[in-house]
Amino acid sequence: MQNDGLIAKNTLFLYIRMFFSMAIGLYTSRIVINALGFSDYGLYNLVGGIVVMLSFFNVGMLAASQRFMSYELGLGDVSSLKRVFCTSIVIHNVIALVIFLFAESLGLWFVNTYLNIPDSRMYAANWVYQCSILTFIISIVSVPYNSCIIAHEHFRVYAYVTLIEVLIKLFIAYVLLIVDADKLILYSSLILCLQICLRFVYIMYCRHKFEECLYRFVFDKKVFHRMFSYAVWSAVANIGFTFRDQGLNVILNLFFGTTMNAARGIAMQVGTLVNSFSKNFILAVNPQITKQYAAGNYMESRNLVYLGARIAFYLLSLMTIPLLINVDYVLKLWLSDVPEYTSLFLCLVLLSALLYAMSQSVTIAIQATGNIKWFQILICTLLLSELPVAYFILKLGAPPYYVMLPTLISNFFAVFLRFYLLKRMMCEFSCRYYFVNIVFRCLLVYILCFLLSYYVSTLFYNDFIGFICKSILSILITSFVILIGGISKSERASLINKLKNKLKSKSYV
């Protein structure tokens, strides 16, 4: 019960963070896209993505830092937690140096040699690239501090800092409108300055709140070996994610230029915002799954995995269904001038995110065991296989949005692969229960909700009032179907009792 309350509290802070970020972020994005233009916006996403392609090992170390800090907190070993943190600082500083050298050699050569960038924008592209490198280096060295915040479950700091971040980004967007300068160079420079300030805030908060964050040089070989081994295998799957996402950007650029990068970039941005509905819940559940496993409470860890998979999917359903049935109107309302194929990119992005949501908590459970070698290798192979398929599809003359079809298919197969591997590691999990009561039930509920919502949407005009009515009704329909058929009787009874108790407590106030 205490864990449920803590997860609910942390989820609330993360959703406060998300709503502010979404509301102001969408408006800011519209201003930025209009100020930069589709070509420069696509260029910003393309060049910045090249730096992200070099991030695979750092993402592996992020997973390692979060896992080991949560694990040590679950064991209650403060001295070991300090060694993990200090060793993590040393490792991340080395990673930052290595990535900087790669970015300034191989990455810089690739940007100036192979990307389809107009000659008149090469100077701006290189400026964006340098700013992206510095921004990324700053994020690398602050990873151990962010991992501490997540491990200690101090999620409210994210809500407060994010509010400041989105407001400053809104200010930056307005600066683009009034300053007479190269807007792409100005935007990338201001974003770099913002990230420096935010990272400083996170570091200062950690040093003030957590005793293990008072850094002193410690290089524990045993801890280093455990973390480095975990990070190497974690990085393998992240190679797949990183090269898949940015590789698709490069493939699109080779065939269609930067305008099509803008279309996919807009779709990915909206998809990321919508996907945060499930990711915020998973982020709140993540430390508890690892801590319960470390403490030997395997059944509790299993129940959190099941809960995370189901709730993450349903939360995402509440957002994706209204968006899918109103996709063209929403994009037109947001941007006015929408790049061709953006709506089709967005639909495929949302469907892929739904499939991924069902297995996010499964991934966390696998990471908690520390036995991730074959899991990472298989996932990486599956993800990288999308690139040659996507290239071949476009080579045959297919429309640009077809590059998302391999992602949709691989995400479907990955749901089964992840759970199969988890079952082999932990006998407490049941394949029958997961595939029948979570995968099959979630997909059936979603299809039913979409069909009902789509039918209701045909009864309204395609205007603002119709959009509001269709969205509200689709959310109500989805909530009702989830309540009736998406959860078990015991879960439904527990939810109803909690709502009744809340209403009773308020009636006495």
N, C-alpha and C positions, 0 to 999 in steps of 0.2 A: 504493500500500500504506500509505503514511503517512497519507493521508487516511482510508482505511478504518479504521485503528486509532484515529485521532482521533474519527471519527464514532462508533465503537463505545464509546469511553471516555466521550464526552459523553452518548451515549444511556443508558449505565449510570447516570450521575449523575442524569439526568432521570427514569429509572425508579425509582431509590431515592426520589427526591422524590415521585413519583407514588404509590408503594405506601404510604408513610407518610401522604400526604395522603388517599388513598382510605380506608385502614383507619380512621384516626381521624376523618376528615371525615364518613363515613357515620354513625358512632356519634354524633358531635356533632350532625349534622343531625337525627337522631332525637330527641335531647334538646331541641333548639331548637324543632322542630315541635310536640312535645308541650307544651313550656312556653308557646309563643305561641298554639297552637291553629291550625286550618286557616285561619280567617278572617284573623287577624293575619299569619300567614305569607304568605298570598296578597297581603295589603295591602303587606307589606314588599317582595315581588317586583314588585308593580305600581308603587308609588311610586318605588322605586329605579330601575325601568326607565325612568321618564320622564327622569331625568337622563342615562341611557345614550343615549337618543334624541338628545341634544345632542352626542354624542361623535364623530360621524362624521368631522369634520375632524381631530380629534386622532388618531384611528386612522390617518388618512391620513398624518399627520406621523410617527407611530410607524413605519409602513412605510418612509417616506422616510428617516428617521434610520438605521434598520437597514440599508437598502439602500446608502446612500451611505457609511456607515462600513465596511461589509463590502467595498464596492468599493474604497475608498481603501486598506484593508489589503491587498487583493489586488494593488494597484499598488505598495504599499510606500512611499507618500508620507506621511510623518509630519506635515509642515507643513500639507498640505492636510487631513489628518484633524483637526488642531487647529482649523482654520477651520470645518470642517463641524460639529464639536461646539459651538463657541462660537456660531455662527450658529443652530444648533438650539436652544440655550438661550434666545436672544432670541426666537425664533419661538414657542416653547412658553409663555413668559411672557405674550406677547401673546394667544395662544390661550386661556390660562387666564382672563385678564381678560374676553375676549369671551364665553366660555361662562358665566362667572359672571354677567355682565349679562343674558344671555338666560335663564339658569335662574331668576334672581330676578325676572324680568318675565314673559315669555311662558310659561315652564314653571310658575311658581307660579300664574299665572292659570288654566292648564289643569287643574292638580291640584285647585284649589278650585272649579272651575266645571263640569267635564265628567265627571270620574271618578265611578263608582258606589261611593261610600264612605259608610258609616253616619255620621250626624251626631255620634254619641257618640265616633267615632274620628277626627274631622277634626283635632283638636289633635295626636294621635299621628302622623297621616299627615304633617302639616306638619313635625313634629320629624324624622321619618325622612327627609323630603325635604331638609331643611337639612343633616343629617348626610351624606346621599348627595352633596350638592353639594360639601361640604368634602372628603370622601374623594376625589371625582373630581378636584377641583382639585389636590390633592396628587399624585395619580397623573400628571396632565398635566406638571407641572414636573419630575418625575423621569424622564420618558420618555427623554431623551438618555442618562442614566446606565444605564438598563436596556438601551438599544440598544448601548452600549459593551460591556456584559457579553456580550451575544449575539454581537456582531461579533468579539470576542476569544475567544469560545468557552470562557469560564470558567463552565461550567454547574454546576460543583459548588457554587458559592455559592448557587444556587437550591435545591439539595438541603438544605443546612444551614439556610438561612433558612426554608424551607418547613416543616421539622421543628419549628422554634420556633413558627412561625405556627399550625400545626394544634394544637399542645399548648396554646397560649394560647387558641385558639378553644374547645378542650375545657373549659378553665377558665372561660371566659365562659359556656358552656352551663350549667355547674354553678352559677354565680352566679345565673343566671336562676331556678334551682329553689329557692334559699335566700333570695333577697332579696325582700322584700315591697314591690314598686313596679310601675309600669306597665312590663311586661316588654318591650314593643315599643320604647318610648323608651330603656330601659336597654340593650337589645341593640344598637340602632343607634348609641348613644353610645360603647359599649365597642368596637365594630368600628371606629369612626372613630379612637379613640385607638390601637388596634392598628396601623392602616394608617399613621398618622403615624410610629410607632416603626420600622416595617419600612422605610419609604421613607428614613428617616434612616440606617439600616444600609446600604442599597444605595448611597446617595450617598457615605458615608464610605469604603466599600470601593473604589468607583471612583476617588475622589480619591487613595487610597493606592496603588492598583495601576497606574493608567493615567495617563501623563503628559499626555495631551490633556484630561483631566478637571479640570485646574487652571484654572478658568474665569477669563478676562479678557474685557473687553468687546471683541468683534470683530463687525463687521457687514459681511461680504463680499458685495457686491451680486451678484456673479456666482454665488457659492455659493447665496445666498438665492434668486435667480431659478430656478436648477436645482432646488433642494429644494422651493421653493414650488410650482413648476409640477408637479413629480412628486406632491406631496402633494395638490394640488387634484384631480388626476385619480384618485389613489388614494382620496380621500375620496368620490368619486362612487359607487364600488361599495360603500363602507362605509355610505353613506346607505341603500343597498338592504338590506344585512345588518342594520343597526341598526333601521331603521324596519320592516323585515319582522318581526323577532323581537319588538320591543316593540309594534308595531302589532297583531300577533296577540294579545298580552296585553290590549290595550285593547279589541279586538273581542270577545274572550271575556268581558271584564268588562261590556261593554255588554249582552250577551245573557244572561249567567249569574251575574255577581257575583264576589266575591273568592274564594269556595270553589273555583270552577273555575280561577281563577288559581293556587291552591295545587296543584291536580292537575297542571297543565301545568308549574308551577315545580318540583315534585318530579321529574317526568319529565325536564325540561331539566337539572336538577342531576345526576341519575344519568347522563344522556346525556353531559354534560360530563366527568364522571369517567371513563366508559368510553372516550370519544373521546380522552382524554389518552394512551391506549395508542399511537395512531397519531401524534398531534400532537407527542409528545415526540421521536419518531424524526425527524419532519419538522423540528422545531426544531433538532435536531443537524445535519441535512443542509443546512438553509437557508443558513448562511454559506458552506459549501463550494461550493454551486451558484453563488452570486454571485461568490465569489473566483476560481473556475476560469474563469468567463465573463470577468471583468475581466482576467485574465492571458492571455486568448486561447486557453485550452484548451477549445474548444467541444465536442469529442467527450467529454471527461471530464465536462463539465457535463451533456451529454445523458445519459450513462450514469447519473449521479446522479439525474436526473429520473426515468428509467425505474425505477431501484432504489427510489427514494422512493415512487413510486406503488404499486408492487407490495407492498413490505414494509409500508407504512402500511395497506393494505387487509387484508393477512393478519393483522397484529397486532390490528386491530379485529375481525376474524372470530373470533379465539380468545376474545374477550370477549363478543361479541354473541350467538353461537350458544348457549352455556350459559344466558345471561340470557333469551333469547327463549323457550327451551323450559321455563324455570322462572319466568317473569316474575311470575305471580300469587303464587307461593310466596315468592319473594325479597322482594317488596314487603310481604307480610304479615309475614314474618320480621323485616324491618327496622323497619316502622312500627307493626305490630299493627293500627291503625285506618287504612285506606287510603282516600283520597277516591275517589269514583266516577270511572271512566274513566281513572284514572292509568295502568293497565297498557297500555291502547290508545294513549294519548299516548306512552308510553315506547317501544313497539314501532315506531311511526312515526318517532320521533326517532332511534332506532338505525339504521333502514333508510336514512334520509336521510343520517346521518353516514357510513355505508358508501360511498354514492355520492360524497359530497364527498371522502372520503379518497383516492380514485383520482386526483383532479386537484389536490391541494394542492401537490405538487412542481411541477406544470405552472404554477401561479400564480406560484410563486417564480421560475421561469425567465423568465416574461414580465416580472416586476418587475425582474429582473436586467438586461434589455435597456434598461430605462428608457422603452420605447415602450408606454405603457399606456393611452393616451387611449381608443381604441375598445373595448379590452378592458373597461375600467371602465364605460363608458357602456352597453354591451350587457348586462353582468352586472347592473348596477343596474336597468335596465329589466326584465330577467327577474325579479329578486327583488321589485321593487315591484308587479309584475303579480299576485303572489300575494294581496295584501291585498284588492283588490276581488272577486277570485274567492272568497276565504274568507268575506268579508262576505255575498256573494250566496248562498253555500252555507248559511250559518246562517240567513239571511233566509227560505230555503225550508223551514226547520224541521229541518235535519239535526242529528245529534248533535254535541256540541262537538269531539270528536276529529277531525272531518272538516276542521277548519281546517289540519291538518297535511298533507293530501293534496296541495294545490298545492306545498308545499315539496318533497315527495317527487318530484313530476313535474319541477319546475324544476331540482332537483339532478341528475336524470338527463340532461336536455338540456344542462345546464351542463358536464358532462363532455366532451361532443363540442365544444361551443363553445370552451372554453378551449384544447383541443389544436389545433383548427383555426386559431385566432388565433396560437398559438405557432409552428405550422408555417409560417405566412406570414412570420414574423419570422426564423426560423432554419431554413435548408434542411437542416441536419443531422438533423432529426427526421423520422421515417417514420410516416405515418398508418396504413399497413398494420400495421406492427409494434406500434404503440400499441394499436390497436383489437382486433387479433387476439390478441397475446401478453400484453396487460395487461387491457384491459376485458373482452373475451369470456372469456378464461381465468379471470380473477378471479371473474366472475359465475358461470361454470360450476362452478368449484371450491366456491364458497359454497353454491350450490343443492344440490350433491351432499352436502356436509358437513352442511347443515341437515337434509336428508331422512334421512340415515343416523343422525344424532344424535337426531332426533325419533322415529324408529322404535325406537331403543335405549331412549329415555326411557319409552316405553309399557310396558317390561318391569319398571319399578320403581314402588313406591308413592310417593305425593306427600307424603313426610315428610322429615325432616332427613337421614336416612341415604340415602334415595332421591335427594335433591337433591345430596348429595356425590358419589354414584356416577354420576349422570347428568352432572354437571358435569365430573368427571374423564374419563369416557369420551368425552364430546363434544370435549374439548380434545385427547385422544389421537387420536380419529378425524380431527379437523380438521388436526392437525399431520401425520399420516400422509398424508392426501390432498394437502396442500400440498407435502410433500416429494416425493411421487411424481408428481403432475400439475400442481402450481402453479408450479414453477420449472424452468428449463432443465437439461439434462444437465450442462453445464459448471458451473452454479451448485450443483447437487446434489453433484457430485464435489468441488468446492472446499469446500463445507460439511462433507462427510464427512471430507475430509483434515484440515481444521482441528480437528474434534472428535477425530480419531485422534491428532493431534499434542499436543493438550491432555492427553488421557488418558495418552500416553506420558511426557510431561514430569512429570505427577503421580506416575507409577509409580516414577520415579527419586528422588523426594523422600524 
